C-alpha cells in the first residue's frame, strides 16, 4: 500500500480490528495463526506483533476489505452470532 508523504499510520489493537471487521476476536486470532481465512487460502490481514501485543494498521485493513478478502460465508473461524449479513 502506497503512503502519501507526511501521512501517519494508525495502528489498532486486535480487539479493535476484530470489531472493525465485524468478527469475533478469536476468529481474527485463528486466521492469523492458520495463515488463511478460508479453504481457498485467502491470506489474513497483516498483523504486527510486539511482544504479547498484536496490532493491525487501519489503512491496510481497509485495503484488505476493498480487495474483497472478507466474505463471512467462506470463513473457517467463529463469527459473531449477532453479526449482520
C-alpha positions as a printed NumPy array, in Angstrom:
array([[  0.   ,   0.   ,   0.   ],
       [  1.472,   3.331,  -1.025],
       [  1.593,   6.074,   1.566],
       [  1.339,   9.781,   0.925],
       [  4.23 ,  11.889,   2.147],
       [  3.653,  13.053,   5.725],
       [  0.786,  10.64 ,   6.327],
       [  0.948,   8.807,   9.646],
       [ -0.135,   5.224,  10.082],
       [ -2.811,   4.351,  12.615],
       [ -2.344,   1.051,  14.426],
       [ -5.219,  -0.572,  16.268],
       [ -5.364,  -3.487,  18.694],
       [ -6.504,  -6.966,  17.744],
       [ -9.774,  -6.354,  19.59 ],
       [-10.399,  -3.083,  17.714],
       [ -9.513,  -4.74 ,  14.391],
       [-11.994,  -7.561,  15.041],
       [-14.709,  -5.05 ,  15.91 ],
       [-13.91 ,  -3.054,  12.759],
       [-14.189,  -6.228,  10.635],
       [-17.374,  -7.326,  12.423],
       [-15.933, -10.641,  13.584],
       [-15.046, -12.216,  16.916],
       [-11.54 , -11.56 ,  18.224],
       [-10.881, -15.306,  18.361],
       [-11.73 , -15.557,  14.638],
       [ -9.098, -12.965,  13.776],
       [ -6.625, -14.789,  16.044],
       [ -7.452, -18.074,  14.296],
       [ -6.946, -16.522,  10.856],
       [ -3.54 , -15.188,  11.954],
       [ -2.375, -18.493,  13.444],
       [ -3.652, -20.569,  10.473],
       [ -2.265, -18.131,   7.917],
       [ -5.506, -18.217,   5.944],
       [ -9.107, -17.059,   6.176],
       [-10.923, -19.739,   4.199],
       [-10.477, -23.054,   2.413],
       [ -9.415, -21.153,  -0.713],
       [ -6.254, -19.973,   1.065],
       [ -7.169, -16.279,   1.29 ],
       [ -4.451, -14.67 ,   3.449],
       [ -5.494, -12.839,   6.621],
       [ -4.774,  -9.142,   7.089],
       [ -1.168,  -8.399,   8.031],
       [ -0.545,  -8.386,  11.778],
       [  2.239,  -6.591,  13.644],
       [  3.354,  -8.412,  16.794],
       [  5.2  ,  -6.591,  19.576],
       [  5.859,  -8.942,  22.47 ],
       [  2.457, -10.247,  23.557],
       [  0.56 ,  -7.495,  21.745],
       [ -0.877,  -7.746,  18.229],
       [ -1.684,  -4.692,  16.122],
       [ -3.167,  -4.046,  12.696],
       [ -2.644,  -0.973,  10.535],
       [ -6.041,   0.619,   9.88 ],
       [ -5.29 ,   1.563,   6.271],
       [ -4.145,  -1.98 ,   5.485],
       [ -7.393,  -3.365,   6.918],
       [ -9.365,  -1.002,   4.68 ],
       [ -7.344,  -2.117,   1.651],
       [ -7.807,  -5.786,   2.615],
       [-11.586,  -5.253,   2.718],
       [-11.546,  -3.298,  -0.571],
       [ -9.812,  -6.234,  -2.249],
       [-12.786,  -8.395,  -1.269],
       [-10.955, -10.563,   1.252],
       [-13.826, -10.702,   3.757],
       [-16.737, -12.983,   2.986],
       [-18.418, -14.335,   6.122],
       [-19.88 , -17.301,   4.237],
       [-16.407, -18.597,   3.318],
       [-14.622, -18.256,   6.657],
       [-13.401, -21.173,   8.737],
       [-13.397, -19.46 ,  12.127],
       [-16.067, -18.426,  14.552],
       [-18.16 , -15.409,  13.654],
       [-20.382, -13.475,  15.979],
       [-23.83 , -14.934,  16.294],
       [-25.409, -11.499,  16.123],
       [-23.379, -10.155,  13.199],
       [-25.253,  -8.574,  10.313],
       [-25.019, -10.34 ,   6.961]])
